Amino acid sequence: MTRLSDDRLAMCERKTLRTIFELVYGNYLGWRLRQNEELCELLDRPDVVKCIMFKSLQWARPIVQMDNMRIQEKKQR
């Protein structure tokens, strides 16, 4: 994934979360949107970009191990 696609995906996630969690009443300004930090606290999980990176690393590990096993098999022959 590129930096631009990461930014767009994170922006889409935050926009969706703001829709789900709706507005919050501020002290002096009246109703306001939740800030990014507040959304992260409400979710208590990593953002979508970090989740995708973690999943891609999980997929990469078996592939690397598979390649190593194939190299070892060729050496034994």
C-alpha positions in Angstrom: 0.0 0.0 0.0 1.2 3.5 -0.7 1.2 6.4 1.7 -1.7 8.1 -0.2 -3.9 5.0 0.0 -3.0 4.6 3.7 -4.1 8.2 4.3 -7.3 7.8 2.4 -8.2 4.6 4.1 -7.6 6.1 7.6 -9.6 9.2 6.6 -12.5 7.0 5.5 -12.3 5.0 8.8 -12.4 8.2 10.9 -15.3 9.6 8.9 -17.3 6.4 9.4 -16.5 6.3 13.1 -17.6 9.9 13.5 -20.9 9.0 11.9 -21.3 6.0 14.2 -20.4 7.8 17.4 -22.2 11.0 16.4 -21.7 14.4 17.9 -20.6 15.2 21.4 -21.6 18.3 23.4 -18.6 20.6 24.1 -18.3 22.9 27.0 -18.5 26.3 25.4 -18.9 25.7 21.7 -22.0 23.5 21.7 -22.1 20.4 19.6 -18.8 19.3 18.0 -17.3 16.4 16.1 -15.2 14.0 18.1 -11.4 14.4 17.7 -9.2 11.6 16.3 -7.8 10.8 19.8 -11.3 10.4 21.2 -12.2 8.0 18.4 -9.1 5.9 19.2 -9.9 5.8 22.9 -13.5 4.7 22.1 -12.4 1.9 19.9 -9.5 0.6 22.0 -7.9 -1.1 19.0 -5.4 -0.2 16.3 -6.5 1.7 13.3 -7.4 -0.1 10.0 -4.0 0.7 8.3 -2.1 -1.0 11.2 -4.5 -4.0 11.1 -3.9 -4.4 7.3 -0.1 -4.1 7.8 -0.2 -6.7 10.6 -2.3 -9.1 8.4 0.1 -8.8 5.5 3.0 -9.6 7.7 1.1 -12.7 8.9 0.7 -13.8 5.3 4.4 -13.1 4.5 5.8 -15.3 7.3 4.5 -18.7 5.9 5.6 -17.7 2.4 9.1 -17.0 3.6 9.1 -20.3 5.5 7.8 -22.1 2.5 10.7 -20.7 0.3 13.2 -21.8 2.9 11.8 -25.3 3.1 12.0 -25.6 -0.7 15.6 -24.4 -0.7 16.5 -27.0 1.9 14.7 -29.8 -0.1 16.8 -28.9 -3.2 20.0 -29.1 -1.2 19.1 -32.5 0.1 18.5 -33.9 -3.4 
